[in-house]
């Protein structure tokens, strides 16, 4: 009977991942753009959350007054 065993060293350790190699190729300008994008996304998420809470509160008030 033949037994198949896993290799002793993982194959991923032999070559760097694509993400790690791409990160080393980024320019400082790209990092600034990415930070600006992240900041914009955080501001939009906060604004969307505030808007949804405001709409829900308004709907609750309108429903409460009409009841």
VMD Tcl script that builds the backbone (N, CA, C; Angstrom):
set m [mol new atoms 201]
animate dup $m
set s [atomselect $m all]
$s set {name element resname resid chain x y z} {
  {N N UNK 1 A 0.836 -1.171 0.000}
  {CA C UNK 1 A 0.000 0.000 0.000}
  {C C UNK 1 A 0.888 1.244 0.000}
  {N N UNK 2 A 0.546 2.227 -0.833}
  {CA C UNK 2 A 1.344 3.439 -0.962}
  {C C UNK 2 A 0.730 4.551 -0.110}
  {N N UNK 3 A 1.590 5.246 0.645}
  {CA C UNK 3 A 1.139 6.349 1.472}
  {C C UNK 3 A 1.609 7.654 0.852}
  {N N UNK 4 A 0.684 8.590 0.719}
  {CA C UNK 4 A 1.020 9.894 0.166}
  {C C UNK 4 A 1.098 10.873 1.327}
  {N N UNK 5 A 2.214 11.585 1.415}
  {CA C UNK 5 A 2.393 12.550 2.504}
  {C C UNK 5 A 2.520 13.951 1.929}
  {N N UNK 6 A 2.209 14.913 2.732}
  {CA C UNK 6 A 2.319 16.316 2.327}
  {C C UNK 6 A 3.789 16.726 2.339}
  {N N UNK 7 A 4.174 17.649 1.489}
  {CA C UNK 7 A 5.560 18.125 1.509}
  {C C UNK 7 A 5.879 18.793 2.849}
  {N N UNK 8 A 7.145 18.763 3.222}
  {CA C UNK 8 A 7.562 19.305 4.511}
  {C C UNK 8 A 7.478 20.825 4.567}
  {N N UNK 9 A 7.736 21.488 3.452}
  {CA C UNK 9 A 7.670 22.952 3.437}
  {C C UNK 9 A 6.471 23.378 2.609}
  {N N UNK 10 A 5.742 24.378 3.070}
  {CA C UNK 10 A 4.590 24.836 2.276}
  {C C UNK 10 A 5.051 25.500 0.988}
  {N N UNK 11 A 4.263 25.324 -0.053}
  {CA C UNK 11 A 4.632 25.877 -1.357}
  {C C UNK 11 A 4.574 27.399 -1.359}
  {N N UNK 12 A 3.697 27.976 -0.558}
  {CA C UNK 12 A 3.551 29.430 -0.542}
  {C C UNK 12 A 4.798 30.134 -0.007}
  {N N UNK 13 A 5.575 29.459 0.790}
  {CA C UNK 13 A 6.760 30.084 1.372}
  {C C UNK 13 A 7.886 30.245 0.350}
  {N N UNK 14 A 7.804 29.555 -0.774}
  {CA C UNK 14 A 8.875 29.612 -1.763}
  {C C UNK 14 A 8.874 30.893 -2.581}
  {N N UNK 15 A 7.689 31.498 -2.758}
  {CA C UNK 15 A 7.650 32.734 -3.536}
  {C C UNK 15 A 6.711 33.725 -2.868}
  {N N UNK 16 A 7.019 35.009 -2.947}
  {CA C UNK 16 A 6.204 36.014 -2.256}
  {C C UNK 16 A 4.815 36.112 -2.881}
  {N N UNK 17 A 3.884 36.512 -2.103}
  {CA C UNK 17 A 2.520 36.643 -2.607}
  {C C UNK 17 A 2.426 37.837 -3.548}
  {N N UNK 18 A 1.387 37.827 -4.361}
  {CA C UNK 18 A 1.190 38.906 -5.323}
  {C C UNK 18 A 0.941 40.225 -4.602}
  {N N UNK 19 A 0.176 40.200 -3.516}
  {CA C UNK 19 A -0.136 41.422 -2.774}
  {C C UNK 19 A 1.123 42.037 -2.172}
  {N N UNK 20 A 1.994 41.221 -1.646}
  {CA C UNK 20 A 3.225 41.737 -1.049}
  {C C UNK 20 A 4.121 42.352 -2.121}
  {N N UNK 21 A 4.181 41.748 -3.289}
  {CA C UNK 21 A 5.026 42.301 -4.336}
  {C C UNK 21 A 4.427 43.592 -4.890}
  {N N UNK 22 A 3.092 43.679 -4.933}
  {CA C UNK 22 A 2.450 44.906 -5.411}
  {C C UNK 22 A 2.633 46.047 -4.407}
  {N N UNK 23 A 2.606 45.729 -3.125}
  {CA C UNK 23 A 2.747 46.767 -2.102}
  {C C UNK 23 A 4.116 47.429 -2.186}
  {N N UNK 24 A 5.132 46.661 -2.527}
  {CA C UNK 24 A 6.467 47.242 -2.613}
  {C C UNK 24 A 6.630 48.109 -3.858}
  {N N UNK 25 A 5.737 47.958 -4.842}
  {CA C UNK 25 A 5.830 48.737 -6.078}
  {C C UNK 25 A 5.011 50.021 -6.026}
  {N N UNK 26 A 4.257 50.243 -4.970}
  {CA C UNK 26 A 3.424 51.437 -4.878}
  {C C UNK 26 A 4.266 52.695 -4.694}
  {N N UNK 27 A 3.816 53.744 -5.334}
  {CA C UNK 27 A 4.500 55.024 -5.174}
  {C C UNK 27 A 3.879 55.767 -3.988}
  {N N UNK 28 A 4.598 56.730 -3.435}
  {CA C UNK 28 A 4.026 57.525 -2.337}
  {C C UNK 28 A 2.732 58.230 -2.751}
  {N N UNK 29 A 2.640 58.639 -4.008}
  {CA C UNK 29 A 1.425 59.290 -4.485}
  {C C UNK 29 A 0.235 58.342 -4.438}
  {N N UNK 30 A 0.466 57.071 -4.763}
  {CA C UNK 30 A -0.595 56.075 -4.703}
  {C C UNK 30 A -1.062 55.885 -3.263}
  {N N UNK 31 A -0.142 55.917 -2.321}
  {CA C UNK 31 A -0.516 55.795 -0.909}
  {C C UNK 31 A -1.381 56.970 -0.470}
  {N N UNK 32 A -1.044 58.172 -0.930}
  {CA C UNK 32 A -1.835 59.360 -0.593}
  {C C UNK 32 A -3.228 59.239 -1.200}
  {N N UNK 33 A -3.311 58.774 -2.422}
  {CA C UNK 33 A -4.610 58.579 -3.067}
  {C C UNK 33 A -5.447 57.561 -2.298}
  {N N UNK 34 A -4.824 56.480 -1.862}
  {CA C UNK 34 A -5.539 55.433 -1.120}
  {C C UNK 34 A -6.041 55.969 0.219}
  {N N UNK 35 A -5.236 56.770 0.893}
  {CA C UNK 35 A -5.673 57.370 2.165}
  {C C UNK 35 A -6.841 58.319 1.938}
  {N N UNK 36 A -6.799 59.097 0.878}
  {CA C UNK 36 A -7.896 60.012 0.566}
  {C C UNK 36 A -9.169 59.233 0.250}
  {N N UNK 37 A -9.012 58.145 -0.462}
  {CA C UNK 37 A -10.167 57.293 -0.791}
  {C C UNK 37 A -10.776 56.704 0.466}
  {N N UNK 38 A -9.930 56.210 1.368}
  {CA C UNK 38 A -10.421 55.639 2.622}
  {C C UNK 38 A -11.123 56.701 3.462}
  {N N UNK 39 A -10.561 57.890 3.519}
  {CA C UNK 39 A -11.171 58.986 4.280}
  {C C UNK 39 A -12.538 59.341 3.700}
  {N N UNK 40 A -12.640 59.404 2.364}
  {CA C UNK 40 A -13.911 59.698 1.704}
  {C C UNK 40 A -14.942 58.626 2.015}
  {N N UNK 41 A -14.525 57.369 1.968}
  {CA C UNK 41 A -15.448 56.273 2.277}
  {C C UNK 41 A -15.937 56.349 3.718}
  {N N UNK 42 A -15.059 56.696 4.659}
  {CA C UNK 42 A -15.466 56.805 6.062}
  {C C UNK 42 A -16.460 57.951 6.248}
  {N N UNK 43 A -16.218 59.086 5.583}
  {CA C UNK 43 A -17.130 60.223 5.687}
  {C C UNK 43 A -18.491 59.871 5.092}
  {N N UNK 44 A -18.490 59.210 3.943}
  {CA C UNK 44 A -19.749 58.814 3.320}
  {C C UNK 44 A -20.509 57.799 4.173}
  {N N UNK 45 A -19.797 56.867 4.784}
  {CA C UNK 45 A -20.452 55.888 5.644}
  {C C UNK 45 A -21.083 56.570 6.859}
  {N N UNK 46 A -20.386 57.523 7.437}
  {CA C UNK 46 A -20.918 58.258 8.584}
  {C C UNK 46 A -22.141 59.077 8.178}
  {N N UNK 47 A -22.060 59.764 7.055}
  {CA C UNK 47 A -23.183 60.570 6.581}
  {C C UNK 47 A -24.391 59.696 6.270}
  {N N UNK 48 A -24.162 58.543 5.674}
  {CA C UNK 48 A -25.251 57.624 5.368}
  {C C UNK 48 A -25.901 57.119 6.648}
  {N N UNK 49 A -25.099 56.806 7.655}
  {CA C UNK 49 A -25.638 56.361 8.938}
  {C C UNK 49 A -26.462 57.434 9.607}
  {N N UNK 50 A -25.978 58.665 9.607}
  {CA C UNK 50 A -26.723 59.781 10.214}
  {C C UNK 50 A -28.032 59.996 9.470}
  {N N UNK 51 A -27.981 59.955 8.150}
  {CA C UNK 51 A -29.182 60.149 7.344}
  {C C UNK 51 A -30.211 59.052 7.608}
  {N N UNK 52 A -29.773 57.812 7.693}
  {CA C UNK 52 A -30.726 56.722 7.916}
  {C C UNK 52 A -31.367 56.817 9.299}
  {N N UNK 53 A -30.612 57.214 10.307}
  {CA C UNK 53 A -31.183 57.392 11.645}
  {C C UNK 53 A -32.174 58.551 11.647}
  {N N UNK 54 A -31.849 59.622 10.959}
  {CA C UNK 54 A -32.749 60.775 10.872}
  {C C UNK 54 A -34.054 60.392 10.185}
  {N N UNK 55 A -33.975 59.651 9.097}
  {CA C UNK 55 A -35.176 59.217 8.375}
  {C C UNK 55 A -36.009 58.295 9.252}
  {N N UNK 56 A -35.373 57.374 9.956}
  {CA C UNK 56 A -36.108 56.457 10.830}
  {C C UNK 56 A -36.794 57.216 11.967}
  {N N UNK 57 A -36.110 58.203 12.542}
  {CA C UNK 57 A -36.705 58.998 13.619}
  {C C UNK 57 A -37.866 59.828 13.091}
  {N N UNK 58 A -37.717 60.396 11.911}
  {CA C UNK 58 A -38.805 61.174 11.320}
  {C C UNK 58 A -40.018 60.307 11.054}
  {N N UNK 59 A -39.787 59.129 10.530}
  {CA C UNK 59 A -40.886 58.194 10.257}
  {C C UNK 59 A -41.578 57.799 11.558}
  {N N UNK 60 A -40.817 57.598 12.608}
  {CA C UNK 60 A -41.400 57.241 13.902}
  {C C UNK 60 A -42.260 58.377 14.431}
  {N N UNK 61 A -41.804 59.622 14.278}
  {CA C UNK 61 A -42.570 60.787 14.733}
  {C C UNK 61 A -43.851 60.909 13.927}
  {N N UNK 62 A -43.752 60.788 12.607}
  {CA C UNK 62 A -44.944 60.905 11.744}
  {C C UNK 62 A -45.938 59.803 12.080}
  {N N UNK 63 A -45.474 58.589 12.246}
  {CA C UNK 63 A -46.374 57.484 12.590}
  {C C UNK 63 A -46.968 57.682 13.988}
  {N N UNK 64 A -46.191 58.231 14.880}
  {CA C UNK 64 A -46.683 58.474 16.237}
  {C C UNK 64 A -47.744 59.567 16.253}
  {N N UNK 65 A -47.568 60.584 15.443}
  {CA C UNK 65 A -48.553 61.669 15.399}
  {C C UNK 65 A -49.835 61.260 14.703}
  {N N UNK 66 A -49.712 60.368 13.742}
  {CA C UNK 66 A -50.900 59.949 12.981}
  {C C UNK 66 A -51.704 58.890 13.726}
  {N N UNK 67 A -51.140 58.280 14.729}
  {CA C UNK 67 A -51.851 57.206 15.452}
  {C C UNK 67 A -52.801 57.767 16.486}
}
mol reanalyze $m
mol bondsrecalc $m
mol representation Tube
mol addrep $m
